[in-house]
Amino acid sequence: MNVKIDKDLAEEMKSKLENEKKRLEQELSKFTRKNPHVEDDFDASFPEYGDKDDENAQEVAQYTANKPLEITLEKELRDVNQSLDRIEKGTYGICKYCDQAISKKRLEARPTSSSCVSCKKTLTQEA
């Protein structure tokens, strides 16, 4: 299929995605360290408040609270990076299931979309 996305829309989405990438990386840097061995992987830092029991309990509680947030932010960052990669390859805005153009409204609402509304509905109904 030879579907092309509007170049202006692709540039607009690229700018939004790059800003979102910076935001996600800043959020992750507040409580994680970048894993040097795995791209787009971060490791939640274990806080050090002290050696007393209540301080140790607080450290565990903080780490436990940060871990799900780390996982969510990493997934969002991966989606953003995959979208930026699709822009570079010229496949951004094309549904990965049916090879049709993804609507402008959908891309504006969710710039990391890789499927059209019709295919997404079909997939979520099957689940």
C-alpha positions in Angstrom: 0.0 0.0 0.0 1.3 3.4 -0.9 -0.5 5.7 1.6 1.3 8.9 2.5 0.6 11.2 5.5 0.5 15.0 5.1 4.0 16.3 5.5 2.9 19.3 7.6 0.9 17.0 10.0 4.0 14.7 10.3 6.2 17.7 11.3 3.6 19.0 13.7 3.3 15.5 15.3 7.1 15.2 15.4 7.4 18.4 17.4 4.7 17.2 19.8 6.4 13.8 20.2 9.8 15.4 20.8 8.4 17.6 23.5 6.7 14.6 25.1 9.9 12.6 25.0 11.7 15.4 26.8 8.9 15.6 29.4 9.0 11.8 30.0 12.7 11.7 30.3 12.6 14.6 32.8 9.9 12.8 34.9 11.9 9.6 34.9 15.2 11.3 35.8 13.5 12.5 39.1 13.5 9.0 40.6 15.4 6.6 38.2 18.8 6.0 36.6 19.0 5.2 32.8 20.0 1.6 32.2 23.2 1.9 30.1 22.7 -1.6 28.7 19.1 -1.4 27.5 17.7 1.4 25.4 14.6 3.2 26.8 15.1 1.3 30.1 15.3 3.1 33.5 15.8 1.6 36.9 14.0 3.2 39.9 16.5 4.4 42.5 16.2 3.0 45.9 16.0 5.9 48.3 18.3 6.2 51.2 16.7 7.9 54.2 18.8 6.2 57.0 19.2 3.0 58.9 16.3 3.1 61.4 13.4 0.8 61.0 10.9 3.6 60.2 13.4 5.1 57.6 13.8 1.6 56.0 10.1 1.2 55.8 9.8 4.6 54.2 12.5 3.7 51.7 10.6 0.5 50.7 7.3 2.4 50.5 8.8 5.1 48.2 10.5 2.5 46.0 7.2 0.5 45.8 5.3 3.6 44.8 7.8 4.6 42.2 8.1 1.2 40.4 4.6 1.2 38.7 5.2 4.9 37.7 8.5 3.9 36.2 6.9 1.1 34.1 4.1 3.4 32.9 6.5 6.2 31.9 8.9 3.8 30.2 6.0 2.4 28.1 4.9 5.9 27.1 8.5 6.7 26.2 8.8 3.6 24.0 5.6 4.5 22.2 6.9 8.0 21.6 10.3 6.7 20.3 8.5 4.2 18.0 6.3 7.0 16.6 9.4 9.2 16.0 11.0 6.2 14.2 7.9 5.8 12.0 8.1 9.5 11.1 11.7 9.0 10.0 10.8 5.9 8.0 7.8 7.6 6.4 5.3 5.1 7.9 3.9 7.4 10.5 0.1 7.8 10.3 -0.4 4.5 8.5 -2.3 1.7 10.4 0.0 -1.2 11.1 -2.9 -3.6 10.6 -4.8 -2.5 7.4 -2.2 -0.1 5.8 -4.8 2.7 5.6 -4.2 6.3 6.8 -4.9 7.0 10.4 -7.3 10.0 10.7 -5.8 13.4 11.5 -8.2 13.7 14.5 -6.9 10.4 16.0 -3.3 11.4 15.6 -3.9 14.8 17.1 -5.6 13.2 20.1 -3.1 10.4 20.4 0.1 11.1 18.5 1.5 7.7 19.3 -1.3 5.8 17.6 -0.2 3.1 15.3 -3.6 1.8 14.3 -6.7 3.3 12.9 -9.9 3.6 14.9 -11.6 0.7 13.0 -8.7 -1.7 13.7 -8.4 -0.6 17.3 -12.1 -1.2 17.9 -11.8 -4.7 16.3 -8.8 -5.5 18.5 -10.3 -4.4 21.7 -13.6 -6.2 21.0 -11.7 -9.5 20.6 -9.9 -9.1 23.9 
